[in-house]
């Protein structure tokens, strides 16, 4: 079944669910057959990832509030920052000293199991 058709849903009533290490997600739309997903991801203040990430799917991310710090690049990505990562692109690890909320769009792989994937 593809992502559901929605015409302006009140997303404030959708639940936040735990992902890992205090990270929460609010799934806005999902195709359970392909794993394609649109979600909000909320990183808590003080979050610090420990691993470089690499996915076997496309990932688009837009920072809504707060900021990410890429530890490897020693670079901050504040609200308004956007990334489009093809399968196989390495990134991170990241930290969010003040917390961060982002919109993520994940697509292009039939085997996404959810969560934050690492190599």
Secondary structure as UniProt FT lines:
FT   HELIX           11..13
FT   STRAND          17..20
FT   TURN            21..22
FT   STRAND          23..30
FT   TURN            32..34
FT   STRAND          37..43
FT   TURN            45..46
FT   STRAND          47..48
FT   STRAND          58..70
FT   TURN            71..74
FT   STRAND          75..78
FT   TURN            79..80
FT   STRAND          82..85
FT   TURN            87..88
FT   STRAND          94..96
FT   TURN            97..98
FT   STRAND          100..107
FT   TURN            110..111
//
